[in-house]
């Protein structure tokens, strides 16, 4: 019996970049504007996800990502959310970069694979909106 949650997601506007900086680097001002920003520091790296239009020339980054936002807020005790997204995307050959916040989860996929990602997620019982002209 499949007990995976059925989720509502929305495609967020814009294109994102996933950047890698040295662990000791300060959080760059170019990343800290309005919109979607995620900053994670470990003892080995500083990762920044931000609008790709803000990226300075020569910055080490992967570009061309789109974020799918899970409708929230969700209690932190909710289980199986990322698995219910990751498994059908894996099966469709769509790699992900996951970001979690206090209220919800985001799955970033390459914009070129957005149609395949939506089809896989809807095939798994999730709902993805909006169905805007740029997605057709």
N, CA, C and O atoms as CSV, one atom per row, in Angstrom:
chain,resi,resn,atom,element,x,y,z
A,1,UNK,N,N,0.832,-1.179,0.000
A,1,UNK,CA,C,0.000,0.000,0.000
A,1,UNK,C,C,0.884,1.252,0.000
A,1,UNK,O,O,1.748,1.419,0.861
A,2,UNK,N,N,0.649,2.121,-0.977
A,2,UNK,CA,C,1.435,3.350,-1.094
A,2,UNK,C,C,0.871,4.402,-0.154
A,2,UNK,O,O,-0.281,4.815,-0.290
A,3,UNK,N,N,1.690,4.833,0.804
A,3,UNK,CA,C,1.256,5.863,1.756
A,3,UNK,C,C,1.967,7.196,1.519
A,3,UNK,O,O,1.961,8.072,2.384
A,4,UNK,N,N,2.581,7.345,0.339
A,4,UNK,CA,C,3.260,8.604,0.029
A,4,UNK,C,C,2.252,9.738,-0.003
A,4,UNK,O,O,1.132,9.568,-0.484
A,5,UNK,N,N,2.649,10.899,0.511
A,5,UNK,CA,C,1.720,12.030,0.471
A,5,UNK,C,C,1.479,12.498,-0.960
A,5,UNK,O,O,2.389,12.469,-1.788
A,6,UNK,N,N,0.262,12.926,-1.247
A,6,UNK,CA,C,-0.071,13.550,-2.528
A,6,UNK,C,C,0.046,15.039,-2.296
A,6,UNK,O,O,-0.636,15.599,-1.438
A,7,UNK,N,N,0.905,15.675,-3.056
A,7,UNK,CA,C,1.267,17.060,-2.787
A,7,UNK,C,C,0.807,18.000,-3.895
A,7,UNK,O,O,0.621,17.603,-5.045
A,8,UNK,N,N,0.630,19.256,-3.508
A,8,UNK,CA,C,0.389,20.327,-4.472
A,8,UNK,C,C,1.683,21.112,-4.597
A,8,UNK,O,O,2.267,21.532,-3.597
A,9,UNK,N,N,2.124,21.307,-5.828
A,9,UNK,CA,C,3.347,22.055,-6.088
A,9,UNK,C,C,3.044,23.177,-7.060
A,9,UNK,O,O,2.076,23.124,-7.819
A,10,UNK,N,N,3.895,24.200,-7.020
A,10,UNK,CA,C,3.794,25.249,-8.024
A,10,UNK,C,C,5.173,25.517,-8.595
A,10,UNK,O,O,6.183,25.466,-7.893
A,11,UNK,N,N,5.186,25.803,-9.890
A,11,UNK,CA,C,6.426,26.169,-10.554
A,11,UNK,C,C,6.681,27.633,-10.255
A,11,UNK,O,O,5.864,28.493,-10.582
A,12,UNK,N,N,7.801,27.910,-9.642
A,12,UNK,CA,C,8.141,29.288,-9.302
A,12,UNK,C,C,8.720,29.997,-10.530
A,12,UNK,O,O,9.395,29.369,-11.345
A,13,UNK,N,N,8.462,31.285,-10.662
A,13,UNK,CA,C,8.991,32.019,-11.820
A,13,UNK,C,C,10.499,32.206,-11.718
A,13,UNK,O,O,11.074,32.195,-10.630
A,14,UNK,N,N,11.121,32.378,-12.876
A,14,UNK,CA,C,12.542,32.701,-12.926
A,14,UNK,C,C,13.443,31.489,-13.006
A,14,UNK,O,O,13.014,30.345,-12.852
A,15,UNK,N,N,14.701,31.781,-13.252
A,15,UNK,CA,C,15.734,30.754,-13.353
A,15,UNK,C,C,16.717,30.955,-12.211
A,15,UNK,O,O,17.047,32.083,-11.843
A,16,UNK,N,N,17.175,29.849,-11.663
A,16,UNK,CA,C,18.071,29.882,-10.515
A,16,UNK,C,C,19.441,29.317,-10.857
A,16,UNK,O,O,19.597,28.532,-11.792
A,17,UNK,N,N,20.419,29.734,-10.083
A,17,UNK,CA,C,21.781,29.216,-10.170
A,17,UNK,C,C,22.135,28.589,-8.831
A,17,UNK,O,O,21.705,29.058,-7.778
A,18,UNK,N,N,22.920,27.527,-8.887
A,18,UNK,CA,C,23.448,26.877,-7.692
A,18,UNK,C,C,24.944,27.129,-7.706
A,18,UNK,O,O,25.660,26.638,-8.578
A,19,UNK,N,N,25.409,27.901,-6.731
A,19,UNK,CA,C,26.800,28.367,-6.709
A,19,UNK,C,C,27.586,27.691,-5.593
A,19,UNK,O,O,27.049,27.377,-4.531
A,20,UNK,N,N,28.868,27.477,-5.861
A,20,UNK,CA,C,29.771,26.948,-4.841
A,20,UNK,C,C,30.885,27.942,-4.608
A,20,UNK,O,O,31.566,28.369,-5.540
A,21,UNK,N,N,31.062,28.303,-3.344
A,21,UNK,CA,C,32.139,29.197,-2.942
A,21,UNK,C,C,32.976,28.495,-1.880
A,21,UNK,O,O,32.571,27.466,-1.337
A,22,UNK,N,N,34.139,29.055,-1.590
A,22,UNK,CA,C,34.979,28.500,-0.539
A,22,UNK,C,C,34.273,28.603,0.812
A,22,UNK,O,O,33.477,29.512,1.045
A,23,UNK,N,N,34.574,27.670,1.679
A,23,UNK,CA,C,33.917,27.616,2.987
A,23,UNK,C,C,34.103,28.904,3.782
A,23,UNK,O,O,33.216,29.291,4.542
A,24,UNK,N,N,35.216,29.557,3.621
A,24,UNK,CA,C,35.491,30.766,4.396
A,24,UNK,C,C,34.990,32.044,3.720
A,24,UNK,O,O,35.125,33.131,4.283
A,25,UNK,N,N,34.421,31.927,2.537
A,25,UNK,CA,C,33.964,33.113,1.807
A,25,UNK,C,C,32.782,33.757,2.524
A,25,UNK,O,O,31.951,33.059,3.106
A,26,UNK,N,N,32.707,35.088,2.484
A,26,UNK,CA,C,31.513,35.739,3.033
A,26,UNK,C,C,30.324,35.480,2.109
A,26,UNK,O,O,30.498,35.212,0.920
A,27,UNK,N,N,29.133,35.562,2.659
A,27,UNK,CA,C,27.949,35.454,1.814
A,27,UNK,C,C,27.958,36.662,0.888
A,27,UNK,O,O,27.987,37.796,1.366
A,28,UNK,N,N,27.933,36.449,-0.429
A,28,UNK,CA,C,28.089,37.565,-1.360
A,28,UNK,C,C,26.855,38.461,-1.422
A,28,UNK,O,O,25.721,37.984,-1.384
A,29,UNK,N,N,27.094,39.750,-1.515
A,29,UNK,CA,C,26.006,40.717,-1.605
A,29,UNK,C,C,25.176,40.501,-2.866
A,29,UNK,O,O,23.969,40.742,-2.853
A,30,UNK,N,N,25.804,40.048,-3.962
A,30,UNK,CA,C,25.067,39.859,-5.215
A,30,UNK,C,C,23.983,38.789,-5.094
A,30,UNK,O,O,23.043,38.772,-5.889
A,31,UNK,N,N,24.103,37.909,-4.121
A,31,UNK,CA,C,23.111,36.843,-3.958
A,31,UNK,C,C,21.957,37.256,-3.067
A,31,UNK,O,O,20.865,36.695,-3.157
A,32,UNK,N,N,22.192,38.223,-2.218
A,32,UNK,CA,C,21.229,38.544,-1.164
A,32,UNK,C,C,20.268,39.656,-1.563
A,32,UNK,O,O,20.246,40.722,-0.947
A,33,UNK,N,N,19.501,39.408,-2.566
A,33,UNK,CA,C,18.477,40.340,-3.009
A,33,UNK,C,C,17.113,39.716,-2.712
A,33,UNK,O,O,17.028,38.735,-1.974
A,34,UNK,N,N,16.060,40.273,-3.277
A,34,UNK,CA,C,14.734,39.688,-3.084
A,34,UNK,C,C,14.599,38.430,-3.925
A,34,UNK,O,O,15.408,38.170,-4.815
A,35,UNK,N,N,13.577,37.663,-3.634
A,35,UNK,CA,C,13.342,36.428,-4.370
A,35,UNK,C,C,13.913,35.234,-3.642
A,35,UNK,O,O,14.255,35.311,-2.462
A,36,UNK,N,N,14.012,34.136,-4.355
A,36,UNK,CA,C,14.469,32.879,-3.776
A,36,UNK,C,C,15.974,32.918,-3.555
A,36,UNK,O,O,16.741,33.105,-4.500
A,37,UNK,N,N,16.389,32.744,-2.321
A,37,UNK,CA,C,17.808,32.664,-1.959
A,37,UNK,C,C,17.945,31.601,-0.883
A,37,UNK,O,O,17.179,31.580,0.081
A,38,UNK,N,N,18.913,30.729,-1.047
A,38,UNK,CA,C,19.229,29.754,-0.010
A,38,UNK,C,C,20.736,29.756,0.184
A,38,UNK,O,O,21.498,29.694,-0.781
A,39,UNK,N,N,21.156,29.828,1.435
A,39,UNK,CA,C,22.581,29.856,1.766
A,39,UNK,C,C,22.852,28.736,2.755
A,39,UNK,O,O,22.193,28.635,3.790
A,40,UNK,N,N,23.827,27.896,2.429
A,40,UNK,CA,C,24.225,26.811,3.322
A,40,UNK,C,C,25.738,26.803,3.437
A,40,UNK,O,O,26.447,26.768,2.431
A,41,UNK,N,N,26.228,26.835,4.666
A,41,UNK,CA,C,27.673,26.779,4.900
A,41,UNK,C,C,28.006,25.506,5.658
A,41,UNK,O,O,27.331,25.148,6.624
A,42,UNK,N,N,29.046,24.834,5.213
A,42,UNK,CA,C,29.613,23.703,5.942
A,42,UNK,C,C,31.093,23.991,6.133
A,42,UNK,O,O,31.579,25.049,5.733
A,43,UNK,N,N,31.808,23.060,6.740
A,43,UNK,CA,C,33.244,23.267,6.900
A,43,UNK,C,C,33.999,23.074,5.590
A,43,UNK,O,O,35.205,23.313,5.539
A,44,UNK,N,N,33.316,22.646,4.527
A,44,UNK,CA,C,33.974,22.430,3.231
A,44,UNK,C,C,33.530,23.369,2.125
A,44,UNK,O,O,34.225,23.498,1.117
A,45,UNK,N,N,32.377,24.035,2.288
A,45,UNK,CA,C,31.887,24.883,1.203
A,45,UNK,C,C,30.818,25.847,1.686
A,45,UNK,O,O,30.246,25.696,2.766
A,46,UNK,N,N,30.571,26.844,0.847
A,46,UNK,CA,C,29.432,27.737,0.981
A,46,UNK,C,C,28.630,27.575,-0.291
A,46,UNK,O,O,29.129,27.856,-1.381
A,47,UNK,N,N,27.388,27.123,-0.167
A,47,UNK,CA,C,26.514,26.973,-1.326
A,47,UNK,C,C,25.462,28.063,-1.289
A,47,UNK,O,O,24.875,28.353,-0.247
A,48,UNK,N,N,25.236,28.663,-2.453
A,48,UNK,CA,C,24.240,29.720,-2.580
A,48,UNK,C,C,23.351,29.387,-3.766
A,48,UNK,O,O,23.837,29.100,-4.860
A,49,UNK,N,N,22.050,29.429,-3.540
A,49,UNK,CA,C,21.081,29.312,-4.625
A,49,UNK,C,C,20.432,30.679,-4.753
A,49,UNK,O,O,19.925,31.232,-3.777
A,50,UNK,N,N,20.450,31.226,-5.981
A,50,UNK,CA,C,19.891,32.561,-6.189
A,50,UNK,C,C,19.498,32.734,-7.651
A,50,UNK,O,O,19.735,31.862,-8.487
A,51,UNK,N,N,18.896,33.877,-7.934
A,51,UNK,CA,C,18.528,34.239,-9.300
A,51,UNK,C,C,19.791,34.216,-10.165
A,51,UNK,O,O,20.784,34.866,-9.839
A,52,UNK,N,N,19.746,33.470,-11.259
A,52,UNK,CA,C,20.955,33.351,-12.082
A,52,UNK,C,C,21.348,34.665,-12.739
A,52,UNK,O,O,22.505,34.836,-13.124
A,53,UNK,N,N,20.416,35.592,-12.873
A,53,UNK,CA,C,20.738,36.898,-13.469
A,53,UNK,C,C,21.683,37.708,-12.587
A,53,UNK,O,O,22.327,38.642,-13.066
A,54,UNK,N,N,21.771,37.364,-11.317
A,54,UNK,CA,C,22.654,38.095,-10.384
A,54,UNK,C,C,24.087,37.573,-10.380
A,54,UNK,O,O,24.962,38.181,-9.764
A,55,UNK,N,N,24.330,36.483,-11.043
A,55,UNK,CA,C,25.630,35.831,-11.019
A,55,UNK,C,C,26.714,36.677,-11.678
A,55,UNK,O,O,26.552,37.075,-12.832
A,56,UNK,N,N,27.804,36.962,-10.988
A,56,UNK,CA,C,28.898,37.679,-11.644
A,56,UNK,C,C,29.648,36.755,-12.606
A,56,UNK,O,O,29.677,35.538,-12.422
A,57,UNK,N,N,30.247,37.348,-13.622
A,57,UNK,CA,C,31.024,36.573,-14.593
A,57,UNK,C,C,32.116,35.798,-13.872
A,57,UNK,O,O,32.775,36.327,-12.978
A,58,UNK,N,N,32.302,34.562,-14.257
A,58,UNK,CA,C,33.359,33.731,-13.698
A,58,UNK,C,C,33.007,33.008,-12.415
A,58,UNK,O,O,33.815,32.226,-11.915
A,59,UNK,N,N,31.834,33.244,-11.869
A,59,UNK,CA,C,31.427,32.570,-10.633
A,59,UNK,C,C,31.152,31.097,-10.915
A,59,UNK,O,O,30.424,30.766,-11.851
A,60,UNK,N,N,31.731,30.221,-10.112
A,60,UNK,CA,C,31.494,28.783,-10.246
A,60,UNK,C,C,30.031,28.487,-9.896
A,60,UNK,O,O,29.595,28.710,-8.767
A,61,UNK,N,N,29.280,27.982,-10.885
A,61,UNK,CA,C,27.859,27.750,-10.665
A,61,UNK,C,C,27.283,26.847,-11.741
A,61,UNK,O,O,27.826,26.716,-12.837
A,62,UNK,N,N,26.177,26.235,-11.393
A,62,UNK,CA,C,25.329,25.526,-12.342
A,62,UNK,C,C,24.112,26.416,-12.538
A,62,UNK,O,O,23.497,26.844,-11.561
A,63,UNK,N,N,23.758,26.699,-13.782
A,63,UNK,CA,C,22.646,27.604,-14.065
A,63,UNK,C,C,21.515,26.859,-14.769
A,63,UNK,O,O,21.660,25.703,-15.166
A,64,UNK,N,N,20.388,27.549,-14.913
A,64,UNK,CA,C,19.273,26.991,-15.664
A,64,UNK,C,C,18.346,26.112,-14.856
A,64,UNK,O,O,17.756,25.176,-15.395
A,65,UNK,N,N,18.207,26.397,-13.573
A,65,UNK,CA,C,17.315,25.608,-12.713
A,65,UNK,C,C,15.991,26.328,-12.502
A,65,UNK,O,O,15.917,27.557,-12.531
A,66,UNK,N,N,14.948,25.532,-12.290
A,66,UNK,CA,C,13.616,26.018,-11.954
A,66,UNK,C,C,13.236,25.367,-10.630
A,66,UNK,O,O,13.544,24.200,-10.391
A,67,UNK,N,N,12.565,26.132,-9.774
A,67,UNK,CA,C,12.144,25.597,-8.482
A,67,UNK,C,C,10.672,25.203,-8.509
A,67,UNK,O,O,9.824,25.931,-9.025
A,68,UNK,N,N,10.393,24.040,-7.945
A,68,UNK,CA,C,9.028,23.578,-7.700
A,68,UNK,C,C,8.816,23.662,-6.201
A,68,UNK,O,O,9.524,23.017,-5.427
A,69,UNK,N,N,7.840,24.458,-5.794
A,69,UNK,CA,C,7.563,24.686,-4.380
A,69,UNK,C,C,6.413,23.790,-3.921
A,69,UNK,O,O,5.356,23.753,-4.550
A,70,UNK,N,N,6.627,23.081,-2.835
A,70,UNK,CA,C,5.566,22.274,-2.235
A,70,UNK,C,C,4.675,23.214,-1.439
A,70,UNK,O,O,5.166,24.028,-0.658
A,71,UNK,N,N,3.352,23.103,-1.638
A,71,UNK,CA,C,2.416,23.945,-0.887
A,71,UNK,C,C,2.598,23.686,0.598
A,71,UNK,O,O,2.633,22.538,1.040
A,72,UNK,N,N,2.710,24.733,1.340
A,72,UNK,CA,C,2.911,24.617,2.775
A,72,UNK,C,C,2.112,25.678,3.477
A,72,UNK,O,O,1.283,26.332,2.845
A,73,UNK,N,N,2.321,25.872,4.729
A,73,UNK,CA,C,3.359,25.224,5.536
A,73,UNK,C,C,2.992,23.793,5.912
A,73,UNK,O,O,1.825,23.402,5.956
A,74,UNK,N,N,4.047,23.040,6.180
A,74,UNK,CA,C,3.909,21.661,6.627
A,74,UNK,C,C,4.611,21.522,7.972
A,74,UNK,O,O,5.665,22.121,8.183
A,75,UNK,N,N,4.043,20.745,8.875
A,75,UNK,CA,C,4.734,20.511,10.148
A,75,UNK,C,C,6.087,19.838,9.902
A,75,UNK,O,O,6.226,19.027,8.986
A,76,UNK,N,N,7.063,20.176,10.711
A,76,UNK,CA,C,8.382,19.555,10.560
A,76,UNK,C,C,8.345,18.048,10.792
A,76,UNK,O,O,9.268,17.341,10.389
A,77,UNK,N,N,7.309,17.556,11.427
A,77,UNK,CA,C,7.176,16.118,11.676
A,77,UNK,C,C,6.631,15.346,10.488
A,77,UNK,O,O,6.554,14.119,10.542
A,78,UNK,N,N,6.248,16.037,9.405
A,78,UNK,CA,C,5.736,15.363,8.210
A,78,UNK,C,C,6.845,14.518,7.593
A,78,UNK,O,O,7.972,14.983,7.422
A,79,UNK,N,N,6.514,13.273,7.262
A,79,UNK,CA,C,7.517,12.372,6.685
A,79,UNK,C,C,7.168,12.028,5.240
A,79,UNK,O,O,6.007,12.083,4.833
A,80,UNK,N,N,8.183,11.679,4.487
A,80,UNK,CA,C,7.991,11.157,3.142
A,80,UNK,C,C,7.830,12.171,2.045
A,80,UNK,O,O,7.626,11.795,0.890
A,81,UNK,N,N,7.915,13.462,2.365
A,81,UNK,CA,C,7.679,14.487,1.352
A,81,UNK,C,C,8.729,14.420,0.250
A,81,UNK,O,O,8.386,14.244,-0.919
A,82,UNK,N,N,9.983,14.556,0.602
A,82,UNK,CA,C,11.027,14.530,-0.432
A,82,UNK,C,C,11.096,13.190,-1.149
A,82,UNK,O,O,11.335,13.148,-2.356
A,83,UNK,N,N,10.892,12.106,-0.430
A,83,UNK,CA,C,10.900,10.786,-1.080
A,83,UNK,C,C,9.793,10.684,-2.115
A,83,UNK,O,O,9.997,10.113,-3.187
A,84,UNK,N,N,8.608,11.237,-1.803
A,84,UNK,CA,C,7.493,11.143,-2.739
A,84,UNK,C,C,7.745,11.955,-4.011
A,84,UNK,O,O,7.105,11.717,-5.035
A,85,UNK,N,N,8.658,12.896,-3.950
A,85,UNK,CA,C,9.050,13.672,-5.122
A,85,UNK,C,C,10.276,13.078,-5.798
A,85,UNK,O,O,10.326,12.965,-7.023
A,86,UNK,N,N,11.253,12.704,-5.002
A,86,UNK,CA,C,12.528,12.236,-5.546
A,86,UNK,C,C,12.402,10.925,-6.309
A,86,UNK,O,O,13.044,10.754,-7.345
A,87,UNK,N,N,11.595,10.007,-5.824
A,87,UNK,CA,C,11.497,8.694,-6.472
A,87,UNK,C,C,10.928,8.800,-7.889
A,87,UNK,O,O,11.547,8.279,-8.817
A,88,UNK,N,N,9.770,9.453,-8.101
A,88,UNK,CA,C,9.294,9.541,-9.481
A,88,UNK,C,C,10.219,10.359,-10.382
A,88,UNK,O,O,10.328,10.074,-11.574
A,89,UNK,N,N,10.880,11.362,-9.827
A,89,UNK,CA,C,11.825,12.128,-10.636
A,89,UNK,C,C,13.044,11.283,-10.985
A,89,UNK,O,O,13.540,11.345,-12.110
A,90,UNK,N,N,13.520,10.509,-10.046
A,90,UNK,CA,C,14.625,9.584,-10.340
A,90,UNK,C,C,14.222,8.624,-11.443
A,90,UNK,O,O,14.977,8.401,-12.389
A,91,UNK,N,N,13.036,8.058,-11.318
A,91,UNK,CA,C,12.568,7.091,-12.314
A,91,UNK,C,C,12.432,7.709,-13.701
A,91,UNK,O,O,12.530,7.006,-14.706
A,92,UNK,N,N,12.205,9.029,-13.761
A,92,UNK,CA,C,12.104,9.737,-15.038
A,92,UNK,C,C,13.453,10.267,-15.514
A,92,UNK,O,O,13.534,10.895,-16.570
A,93,UNK,N,N,14.515,10.017,-14.743
A,93,UNK,CA,C,15.846,10.480,-15.126
A,93,UNK,C,C,16.072,11.963,-14.889
A,93,UNK,O,O,16.915,12.582,-15.539
A,94,UNK,N,N,15.314,12.536,-13.952
A,94,UNK,CA,C,15.441,13.964,-13.632
A,94,UNK,C,C,16.165,14.100,-12.295
A,94,UNK,O,O,15.647,13.688,-11.257
A,95,UNK,N,N,17.362,14.679,-12.324
A,95,UNK,CA,C,18.085,14.876,-11.078
A,95,UNK,C,C,17.531,16.111,-10.372
A,95,UNK,O,O,16.957,16.998,-11.004
A,96,UNK,N,N,17.711,16.151,-9.061
A,96,UNK,CA,C,17.150,17.246,-8.273
A,96,UNK,C,C,18.200,17.854,-7.357
A,96,UNK,O,O,19.220,17.243,-7.038
A,97,UNK,N,N,17.909,19.075,-6.952
A,97,UNK,CA,C,18.634,19.750,-5.887
A,97,UNK,C,C,17.543,20.187,-4.920
A,97,UNK,O,O,16.726,21.045,-5.256
A,98,UNK,N,N,17.523,19.617,-3.743
A,98,UNK,CA,C,16.455,19.877,-2.782
A,98,UNK,C,C,16.871,20.954,-1.783
A,98,UNK,O,O,18.014,20.997,-1.329
A,99,UNK,N,N,15.924,21.815,-1.455
A,99,UNK,CA,C,16.112,22.850,-0.448
A,99,UNK,C,C,14.901,22.789,0.475
A,99,UNK,O,O,13.757,22.781,0.019
A,100,UNK,N,N,15.164,22.748,1.761
A,100,UNK,CA,C,14.073,22.744,2.736
A,100,UNK,C,C,14.146,23.988,3.590
A,100,UNK,O,O,15.225,24.480,3.917
A,101,UNK,N,N,12.965,24.492,3.948
A,101,UNK,CA,C,12.859,25.623,4.867
A,101,UNK,C,C,11.998,25.176,6.040
A,101,UNK,O,O,11.548,24.032,6.090
A,102,UNK,N,N,11.779,26.062,6.956
A,102,UNK,CA,C,10.956,25.738,8.114
A,102,UNK,C,C,9.542,25.365,7.686
A,102,UNK,O,O,8.941,24.462,8.268
A,103,UNK,N,N,9.002,26.046,6.678
A,103,UNK,CA,C,7.617,25.840,6.267
A,103,UNK,C,C,7.395,24.801,5.187
A,103,UNK,O,O,6.336,24.175,5.155
A,104,UNK,N,N,8.369,24.595,4.290
A,104,UNK,CA,C,8.106,23.725,3.150
A,104,UNK,C,C,9.398,23.240,2.491
A,104,UNK,O,O,10.500,23.485,2.981
A,105,UNK,N,N,9.229,22.552,1.375
A,105,UNK,CA,C,10.349,22.024,0.600
A,105,UNK,C,C,10.287,22.549,-0.823
A,105,UNK,O,O,9.219,22.877,-1.341
A,106,UNK,N,N,11.450,22.619,-1.437
A,106,UNK,CA,C,11.587,23.041,-2.823
A,106,UNK,C,C,12.447,22.004,-3.525
A,106,UNK,O,O,13.418,21.502,-2.959
A,107,UNK,N,N,12.084,21.689,-4.757
A,107,UNK,CA,C,12.885,20.795,-5.568
A,107,UNK,C,C,13.284,21.572,-6.813
A,107,UNK,O,O,12.430,22.045,-7.563
A,108,UNK,N,N,14.582,21.698,-7.026
A,108,UNK,CA,C,15.093,22.385,-8.205
A,108,UNK,C,C,15.432,21.354,-9.259
A,108,UNK,O,O,16.077,20.346,-8.974
A,109,UNK,N,N,14.988,21.616,-10.489
A,109,UNK,CA,C,15.285,20.754,-11.628
A,109,UNK,C,C,15.789,21.632,-12.758
A,109,UNK,O,O,15.502,22.828,-12.794
A,110,UNK,N,N,16.528,21.053,-13.668
A,110,UNK,CA,C,16.977,21.793,-14.835
A,110,UNK,C,C,15.756,22.217,-15.642
A,110,UNK,O,O,14.845,21.418,-15.857
A,111,UNK,N,N,15.732,23.469,-16.087
A,111,UNK,CA,C,14.602,23.991,-16.854
A,111,UNK,C,C,14.325,23.137,-18.088
A,111,UNK,O,O,13.169,22.959,-18.471
A,112,UNK,N,N,15.376,22.608,-18.712
A,112,UNK,CA,C,15.203,21.780,-19.904
A,112,UNK,C,C,14.447,20.485,-19.606
A,112,UNK,O,O,13.914,19.854,-20.518
A,113,UNK,N,N,14.400,20.087,-18.330
A,113,UNK,CA,C,13.711,18.850,-17.939
A,113,UNK,C,C,12.406,19.123,-17.191
A,113,UNK,O,O,11.816,18.210,-16.614
A,114,UNK,N,N,11.957,20.378,-17.203
A,114,UNK,CA,C,10.756,20.724,-16.452
A,114,UNK,C,C,9.530,19.933,-16.915
A,114,UNK,O,O,8.764,19.441,-16.086
A,115,UNK,N,N,9.340,19.809,-18.220
A,115,UNK,CA,C,8.180,19.062,-18.720
A,115,UNK,C,C,8.217,17.609,-18.240
A,115,UNK,O,O,7.198,17.068,-17.811
A,116,UNK,N,N,9.380,16.988,-18.312
A,116,UNK,CA,C,9.524,15.601,-17.848
A,116,UNK,C,C,9.277,15.516,-16.348
A,116,UNK,O,O,8.673,14.555,-15.871
A,117,UNK,N,N,9.742,16.518,-15.601
A,117,UNK,CA,C,9.536,16.524,-14.150
A,117,UNK,C,C,8.056,16.640,-13.813
A,117,UNK,O,O,7.553,15.918,-12.952
A,118,UNK,N,N,7.363,17.542,-14.484
A,118,UNK,CA,C,5.926,17.714,-14.232
A,118,UNK,C,C,5.174,16.435,-14.560
A,118,UNK,O,O,4.317,16.004,-13.789
A,119,UNK,N,N,5.482,15.831,-15.684
A,119,UNK,CA,C,4.803,14.590,-16.074
A,119,UNK,C,C,5.041,13.491,-15.045
A,119,UNK,O,O,4.120,12.753,-14.698
A,120,UNK,N,N,6.271,13.384,-14.559
A,120,UNK,CA,C,6.592,12.352,-13.566
A,120,UNK,C,C,5.859,12.603,-12.254
A,120,UNK,O,O,5.337,11.672,-11.640
A,121,UNK,N,N,5.824,13.847,-11.831
A,121,UNK,CA,C,5.163,14.178,-10.570
A,121,UNK,C,C,3.650,13.990,-10.668
A,121,UNK,O,O,3.026,13.458,-9.750
A,122,UNK,N,N,3.070,14.423,-11.770
A,122,UNK,CA,C,1.631,14.218,-11.948
A,122,UNK,C,C,1.298,12.736,-12.084
A,122,UNK,O,O,0.255,12.286,-11.611
A,123,UNK,N,N,2.175,11.984,-12.725
A,123,UNK,CA,C,1.988,10.545,-12.832
A,123,UNK,C,C,2.036,9.848,-11.483
A,123,UNK,O,O,1.468,8.769,-11.312
A,124,UNK,N,N,2.713,10.464,-10.530
A,124,UNK,CA,C,2.802,9.917,-9.167
A,124,UNK,C,C,1.664,10.411,-8.278
A,124,UNK,O,O,1.626,10.096,-7.088
A,125,UNK,N,N,0.732,11.184,-8.848
A,125,UNK,CA,C,-0.422,11.629,-8.087
A,125,UNK,C,C,-0.337,13.026,-7.517
A,125,UNK,O,O,-1.253,13.460,-6.818
A,126,UNK,N,N,0.740,13.741,-7.798
A,126,UNK,CA,C,0.874,15.111,-7.315
A,126,UNK,C,C,0.195,16.068,-8.297
A,126,UNK,O,O,-0.074,15.711,-9.444
A,127,UNK,N,N,-0.074,17.280,-7.830
A,127,UNK,CA,C,-0.648,18.328,-8.672
A,127,UNK,C,C,0.400,19.416,-8.829
A,127,UNK,O,O,0.993,19.865,-7.848
A,128,UNK,N,N,0.629,19.842,-10.081
A,128,UNK,CA,C,1.631,20.879,-10.350
A,128,UNK,C,C,0.934,22.048,-11.047
A,128,UNK,O,O,0.241,21.850,-12.045
A,129,UNK,N,N,1.115,23.265,-10.527
A,129,UNK,CA,C,0.522,24.468,-11.119
A,129,UNK,C,C,1.604,25.548,-11.143
A,129,UNK,O,O,2.592,25.378,-10.429
A,130,UNK,N,N,1.512,26.575,-11.855
A,130,UNK,CA,C,0.463,26.835,-12.815
A,130,UNK,C,C,0.783,26.197,-14.151
A,130,UNK,O,O,1.927,25.837,-14.430
A,131,UNK,N,N,-0.214,26.067,-14.946
A,131,UNK,CA,C,-0.037,25.609,-16.332
A,131,UNK,C,C,0.030,26.845,-17.201
A,131,UNK,O,O,-0.914,27.139,-17.935
A,132,UNK,N,N,1.122,27.565,-17.129
A,132,UNK,CA,C,1.253,28.817,-17.870
A,132,UNK,C,C,1.801,28.552,-19.270
A,132,UNK,O,O,2.362,27.487,-19.527
A,133,UNK,N,N,1.642,29.514,-20.170
A,133,UNK,CA,C,2.084,29.313,-21.551
A,133,UNK,C,C,3.563,28.941,-21.680
A,133,UNK,O,O,3.931,28.174,-22.570
A,134,UNK,N,N,4.421,29.485,-20.790
A,134,UNK,CA,C,5.845,29.160,-20.923
A,134,UNK,C,C,6.157,27.715,-20.575
A,134,UNK,O,O,7.268,27.248,-20.829
A,135,UNK,N,N,5.196,26.994,-19.996
A,135,UNK,CA,C,5.412,25.585,-19.661
A,135,UNK,C,C,4.896,24.648,-20.735
A,135,UNK,O,O,5.064,23.434,-20.622
A,136,UNK,N,N,4.275,25.179,-21.767
A,136,UNK,CA,C,3.708,24.310,-22.813
A,136,UNK,C,C,4.568,24.289,-24.037
A,136,UNK,O,O,4.240,23.610,-25.010
